[in-house]
Amino acid sequence: MGADFTFATFPYFDMTDERRESFRESIANLTKNEIDEFQEWYGLDEDDYDAEQLLQDIEDACSTCSRETSSMYAYAEGGQRYELNITGGMSWGDSPTDVFDAFLRASFFEDIYQKAIDYSIEYCKMCGATA
């Protein structure tokens, strides 16, 4: 068995208290079917992983800057520029970086990922990184 290159992404932005609460609300509003699919996909149950852990994964994915991450600019459907945090590397079936699994779990739910894109767009505008 050979190694494969694998990577995960999540929009980059500063997590504020207001944004944290917004994500907490989004997590609370997930349907049972969405939660069941998530748990099945990652082999988890309620005892293994809870809403606060998902919130921590989102926070880790949106703000980790280390030797295990990089970033690039991407564009939303409306053409707005945002920063994308990336992690990955060669994998022999294991996670290529310490934050890889957090990125995957944080990016699982489409509504949460879209909210993160929106916050990254705001962040880029604040920092003057617009196209």
Contacts in CASP RR format, 6 or more apart in sequence:
PFRMAT RR
TARGET T0000
AUTHOR 0000-0000-0000
METHOD contacts of the structure
MODEL  1
MGADFTFATFPYFDMTDERRESFRESIANLTKNEIDEFQEWYGLDEDDYD
AEQLLQDIEDACSTCSRETSSMYAYAEGGQRYELNITGGMSWGDSPTDVF
DAFLRASFFEDIYQKAIDYSIEYCKMCGATA
1 92 0 8 1.000
2 92 0 8 1.000
3 90 0 8 1.000
3 91 0 8 1.000
3 92 0 8 1.000
4 90 0 8 1.000
4 91 0 8 1.000
4 93 0 8 1.000
5 88 0 8 1.000
5 89 0 8 1.000
5 90 0 8 1.000
5 91 0 8 1.000
6 88 0 8 1.000
6 89 0 8 1.000
6 90 0 8 1.000
6 91 0 8 1.000
6 96 0 8 1.000
6 100 0 8 1.000
7 86 0 8 1.000
7 87 0 8 1.000
7 88 0 8 1.000
7 89 0 8 1.000
7 96 0 8 1.000
8 61 0 8 1.000
8 86 0 8 1.000
8 87 0 8 1.000
8 88 0 8 1.000
8 100 0 8 1.000
8 103 0 8 1.000
8 104 0 8 1.000
8 107 0 8 1.000
9 84 0 8 1.000
9 85 0 8 1.000
9 86 0 8 1.000
9 87 0 8 1.000
9 103 0 8 1.000
9 107 0 8 1.000
10 58 0 8 1.000
10 61 0 8 1.000
10 62 0 8 1.000
10 84 0 8 1.000
10 85 0 8 1.000
10 103 0 8 1.000
10 106 0 8 1.000
10 107 0 8 1.000
10 113 0 8 1.000
10 116 0 8 1.000
11 62 0 8 1.000
11 82 0 8 1.000
11 83 0 8 1.000
11 84 0 8 1.000
11 85 0 8 1.000
11 113 0 8 1.000
11 116 0 8 1.000
11 117 0 8 1.000
11 119 0 8 1.000
11 120 0 8 1.000
12 62 0 8 1.000
12 63 0 8 1.000
12 71 0 8 1.000
12 82 0 8 1.000
12 83 0 8 1.000
12 84 0 8 1.000
12 85 0 8 1.000
12 120 0 8 1.000
12 123 0 8 1.000
13 19 0 8 1.000
13 62 0 8 1.000
13 63 0 8 1.000
13 83 0 8 1.000
13 116 0 8 1.000
13 119 0 8 1.000
13 120 0 8 1.000
13 122 0 8 1.000
13 123 0 8 1.000
14 63 0 8 1.000
14 123 0 8 1.000
15 58 0 8 1.000
15 59 0 8 1.000
15 62 0 8 1.000
15 63 0 8 1.000
19 119 0 8 1.000
20 55 0 8 1.000
20 59 0 8 1.000
22 115 0 8 1.000
23 55 0 8 1.000
23 58 0 8 1.000
23 112 0 8 1.000
23 115 0 8 1.000
24 51 0 8 1.000
24 55 0 8 1.000
26 109 0 8 1.000
26 111 0 8 1.000
26 112 0 8 1.000
26 115 0 8 1.000
27 51 0 8 1.000
27 54 0 8 1.000
27 55 0 8 1.000
27 112 0 8 1.000
28 51 0 8 1.000
30 38 0 8 1.000
30 109 0 8 1.000
34 109 0 8 1.000
38 44 0 8 1.000
38 105 0 8 1.000
38 108 0 8 1.000
38 109 0 8 1.000
39 45 0 8 1.000
39 46 0 8 1.000
39 49 0 8 1.000
41 108 0 8 1.000
42 49 0 8 1.000
42 104 0 8 1.000
42 105 0 8 1.000
49 105 0 8 1.000
54 105 0 8 1.000
54 106 0 8 1.000
56 102 0 8 1.000
57 101 0 8 1.000
57 102 0 8 1.000
57 103 0 8 1.000
57 105 0 8 1.000
57 106 0 8 1.000
58 106 0 8 1.000
58 112 0 8 1.000
58 116 0 8 1.000
60 99 0 8 1.000
60 102 0 8 1.000
60 103 0 8 1.000
60 106 0 8 1.000
61 85 0 8 1.000
61 99 0 8 1.000
61 102 0 8 1.000
61 103 0 8 1.000
61 106 0 8 1.000
61 107 0 8 1.000
62 85 0 8 1.000
62 106 0 8 1.000
62 116 0 8 1.000
62 119 0 8 1.000
62 120 0 8 1.000
63 85 0 8 1.000
64 85 0 8 1.000
64 87 0 8 1.000
64 99 0 8 1.000
64 102 0 8 1.000
65 71 0 8 1.000
65 85 0 8 1.000
66 99 0 8 1.000
68 87 0 8 1.000
68 88 0 8 1.000
68 97 0 8 1.000
68 98 0 8 1.000
68 99 0 8 1.000
68 100 0 8 1.000
69 85 0 8 1.000
69 86 0 8 1.000
69 87 0 8 1.000
69 97 0 8 1.000
69 99 0 8 1.000
70 85 0 8 1.000
70 86 0 8 1.000
70 87 0 8 1.000
71 83 0 8 1.000
71 84 0 8 1.000
71 85 0 8 1.000
71 86 0 8 1.000
72 83 0 8 1.000
72 84 0 8 1.000
72 86 0 8 1.000
73 81 0 8 1.000
73 82 0 8 1.000
73 83 0 8 1.000
73 84 0 8 1.000
73 124 0 8 1.000
73 129 0 8 1.000
73 131 0 8 1.000
74 81 0 8 1.000
74 82 0 8 1.000
74 83 0 8 1.000
74 84 0 8 1.000
75 81 0 8 1.000
75 82 0 8 1.000
75 131 0 8 1.000
76 82 0 8 1.000
76 117 0 8 1.000
76 121 0 8 1.000
80 121 0 8 1.000
80 124 0 8 1.000
80 130 0 8 1.000
81 121 0 8 1.000
81 124 0 8 1.000
81 129 0 8 1.000
81 130 0 8 1.000
81 131 0 8 1.000
82 117 0 8 1.000
82 120 0 8 1.000
82 121 0 8 1.000
82 123 0 8 1.000
82 124 0 8 1.000
83 120 0 8 1.000
83 123 0 8 1.000
83 124 0 8 1.000
83 129 0 8 1.000
84 120 0 8 1.000
85 103 0 8 1.000
87 96 0 8 1.000
87 97 0 8 1.000
87 99 0 8 1.000
87 100 0 8 1.000
87 103 0 8 1.000
88 96 0 8 1.000
88 97 0 8 1.000
88 100 0 8 1.000
89 96 0 8 1.000
89 97 0 8 1.000
90 96 0 8 1.000
95 101 0 8 1.000
106 112 0 8 1.000
106 113 0 8 1.000
106 116 0 8 1.000
107 113 0 8 1.000
124 130 0 8 1.000
END
